[in-house]
Amino acid sequence: MTRNELAQKIIKTCLEMTRLGLNQGTAGNVSVRYEQGMLITPTGIPYDKLTPEHIVYVTEDGQFEEGKLPSSEWLFHLTCYKTRMDVDAVVHNHSINCAAVSILNKTIPAIHYMVAASGSNEIPCVPYATFGSPELAEYVTTGIKKSKAILLQHHGLITAEKNLDKALWLAHECEVLAELYLKTLAIEKDVPILDLKEMKAVLDKFQTYGLRVEH
């Protein structure tokens, strides 16, 4: 895709994220790998006001386009791309159920086989640090190595995938899993989980079948 096409796709993803109920106001941010860096949503502009010209190019060493300011959380987007060469898109939001699980500082374990969509047998929760800080980017680096979906304590969710369609799909799936987890926790403190052998079998199947998002 051209830069303009990618920028349009970022905006479309932001609007769809809101439509799905995964975000509120100007919270959250979206990026794609581009050239020697990334394209990312700007800071402080409502999604319905975004135009392709607002989307910011950030180099791999953290330099911004003149006259533009990227999302305040650009650093952990950049670290995702540096950490995982298999992903080209990152979605971050404050979806209600994922944020609630993050407040409890809980990892989402293998309560359902779809947890394997993250590429792991769990969706980890990384420690809290101030948004936009180098400390938070370091925690994200550790978490994203293990899973393509991670919770940020007292904050929200990050998903990383091959393209924006898959990253948004995974974010939506994580919100469903988080809701399931909270509902089962309300009934049973020790929620039953699938064993490692079964999760390995499911992870192997996902290698073959993909995530059902082909774009």
C-alpha positions in Angstrom: 0.0 0.0 0.0 1.0 3.6 -0.5 1.4 5.9 2.5 -1.9 7.5 1.8 -3.7 4.1 1.6 -2.1 3.0 4.9 -3.1 6.3 6.6 -6.7 5.7 5.4 -6.5 2.2 6.7 -5.3 3.4 10.1 -8.3 5.9 10.3 -10.7 3.2 9.2 -9.3 0.9 12.0 -9.7 3.6 14.6 -13.3 4.2 13.6 -14.1 0.5 13.6 -12.5 0.1 17.0 -14.9 2.7 18.4 -17.8 1.2 16.6 -17.1 -2.2 18.2 -17.1 -0.5 21.6 -13.4 -1.2 22.2 -12.4 2.4 22.9 -13.6 5.7 24.3 -13.0 9.3 23.0 -9.4 9.9 22.0 -8.0 7.0 24.1 -6.0 4.3 22.3 -3.8 4.5 19.3 -3.0 2.6 16.0 0.1 2.2 13.9 1.6 0.2 11.0 5.2 -0.5 10.1 6.3 1.7 7.3 9.6 2.1 5.6 12.3 2.5 8.3 9.8 3.2 11.0 6.0 3.5 11.4 2.9 5.5 10.7 0.9 6.2 13.8 -2.2 8.2 14.9 -1.5 11.7 16.2 -2.0 12.9 19.8 -5.2 14.5 20.9 -7.3 14.5 17.6 -10.7 12.7 17.8 -10.8 9.7 15.4 -13.8 11.1 13.4 -11.7 14.3 12.7 -8.7 12.4 11.4 -7.4 12.9 7.8 -4.5 11.1 6.2 -2.5 14.3 6.6 -2.7 13.9 10.4 -1.1 10.5 10.5 2.5 10.8 11.7 5.7 9.1 10.4 8.1 8.1 13.2 11.5 6.8 12.3 13.0 3.7 13.9 15.2 6.0 16.1 12.2 8.0 17.3 12.3 11.1 15.0 9.0 12.7 14.2 7.9 14.5 11.1 8.3 18.3 11.5 5.1 20.0 12.6 3.4 16.8 13.7 3.1 15.1 17.1 2.5 11.3 17.3 0.4 9.6 20.0 2.0 10.0 23.4 2.4 6.2 23.5 4.4 6.0 20.3 7.4 4.5 22.1 5.8 1.2 22.9 4.5 0.9 19.4 8.0 1.3 18.1 9.3 -1.3 20.6 6.8 -3.8 19.3 8.2 -3.5 15.8 11.7 -3.8 17.0 10.9 -6.8 19.2 8.8 -8.8 16.7 9.7 -8.8 13.1 6.6 -10.9 12.4 4.2 -8.1 13.1 3.4 -5.0 11.0 0.5 -3.5 12.8 -0.2 -2.5 16.4 -3.6 -1.6 18.1 -3.9 -0.2 21.6 -7.2 0.5 23.4 -8.8 0.8 26.8 -11.6 -1.7 26.2 -13.7 -2.1 29.3 -13.3 -5.8 30.1 -9.6 -5.9 29.2 -9.0 -2.8 31.3 -10.9 -4.4 34.2 -8.7 -7.5 34.1 -5.6 -5.3 34.0 -6.7 -3.5 37.1 -6.8 -6.8 38.9 -3.3 -7.4 37.5 -4.3 -10.8 36.2 -3.1 -12.7 33.2 -5.9 -14.2 31.1 -5.1 -18.0 31.3 -6.3 -20.7 29.0 -10.0 -20.4 29.9 -10.9 -21.0 26.3 -9.0 -22.3 23.3 -9.2 -19.0 21.6 -6.6 -17.6 24.0 -4.2 -19.3 21.5 -5.1 -16.6 19.0 -2.5 -14.6 20.9 0.2 -17.1 19.8 0.6 -18.1 23.5 -1.2 -20.2 26.1 -2.1 -17.0 28.0 -2.5 -13.3 27.6 0.0 -11.8 30.1 -0.4 -8.6 32.1 2.7 -6.5 32.3 3.4 -4.1 35.2 2.1 -0.6 35.5 4.2 2.4 34.4 3.2 5.9 33.4 1.7 6.1 29.9 4.3 7.0 27.2 7.2 6.3 29.5 10.4 4.4 28.7 9.6 2.1 31.6 6.3 1.1 30.1 8.0 0.5 26.7 10.4 -1.9 28.5 7.5 -3.8 30.1 5.8 -4.0 26.7 9.0 -5.4 25.2 9.1 -8.2 27.7 5.4 -9.0 27.3 5.1 -8.8 23.5 8.0 -11.3 23.1 5.7 -13.9 24.8 2.3 -13.0 23.2 0.8 -10.9 20.4 -1.7 -9.7 22.9 -0.8 -8.2 26.3 -2.6 -6.4 29.0 -1.1 -3.3 30.6 -1.8 -3.1 34.4 -4.3 -0.3 35.3 -4.4 0.7 31.6 -5.6 -1.5 28.7 -4.7 -3.8 25.9 -2.1 -4.0 23.1 -2.3 -6.4 20.1 0.3 -6.8 17.4 -0.3 -8.7 14.1 0.6 -9.0 10.4 -1.9 -6.3 9.4 -4.5 -4.0 10.9 -7.4 -6.3 10.1 -5.8 -9.1 12.2 -4.7 -6.8 14.9 -8.2 -5.3 15.4 -9.7 -8.8 15.2 -7.4 -10.0 17.9 -8.2 -7.0 20.1 -11.9 -7.8 19.8 -11.3 -11.4 20.6 -9.3 -10.4 23.7 -12.2 -8.3 24.9 -14.5 -11.3 24.6 -12.1 -13.4 26.5 -11.7 -10.8 29.2 -15.4 -10.6 29.6 -15.6 -14.4 29.9 -12.8 -14.4 32.4 -14.5 -11.8 34.6 -17.8 -13.6 34.5 -16.3 -16.9 35.5 -14.1 -15.3 38.2 -17.3 -13.9 39.7 -18.6 -17.5 40.2 -15.4 -19.5 40.8 -12.2 -18.2 42.2 -10.1 -21.0 40.7 -11.3 -20.9 37.1 -10.8 -24.2 35.2 -8.3 -23.9 32.4 -7.1 -26.0 29.5 -3.9 -28.0 30.0 -0.7 -27.2 28.2 -0.9 -30.3 26.0 -4.3 -29.2 24.6 -3.1 -25.6 24.2 -0.1 -26.8 22.3 -2.4 -28.7 20.0 -4.6 -25.6 19.4 -1.5 -23.4 18.8 -0.3 -25.9 16.2 -3.7 -25.7 14.5 -3.6 -22.0 14.4 -0.2 -22.2 12.6 -2.1 -24.1 9.8 -5.4 -22.4 9.8 -4.5 -18.8 10.6 -6.8 -16.4 12.3 -9.6 -16.4 9.7 -8.8 -12.8 8.7 -7.3 -13.0 5.2 -7.0 -9.3 4.2 
